[in-house]
Amino acid sequence: GEIEDCLSKHPAVSMAAVVGVPDQLRTVAVKAFIMLRPGHVGDPALEEDIRQFIRRRLSPHEYPRHIEFRESLPMTVTGKIRRGDLRNEEFVKSNADNKARDKGAHTQATAAARRTTPRTTYGAAEKPR
């Protein structure tokens, strides 16, 4: 696609794949998976350089919100990138994050409720309905 073509023009990028990934704020965000050319290291400075490179060439809504550097990308036997595998990996990560966050929120809410709920004991005849 257009984003991948733009990424591939960056001098440090060997190969790139772009997929939509679950995002709390936007529902779906653009994420780029990038293989670097030999001699380049995927560090925050290079990530920012790639972001600026893309921002100068594409519309603001097109540039990737997330960038992940990889040693390899999943490929088919004919040499095409398996984007579905990348999407599935991100979906699994997102579900694991959501479960951990939900469990933490549930634990915090339960603890807060226990601290604020008065301990009242009712007799059989007094129990509110």
HELIX and SHEET records of a PDB file:
HELIX    1   1 GLU A    2  SER A    8  1                                   7    
HELIX    2   2 PRO A   44  ARG A   57  1                                  14    
HELIX    3   3 ARG A   83  THR A  116  1                                  34    
SHEET    1   A 3 VAL A  13  ASP A  23  0                                        
SHEET    2   A 3 THR A  27  LEU A  36 -1                                        
SHEET    3   A 3 HIS A  66  ARG A  70  1                                        
END                                                                             
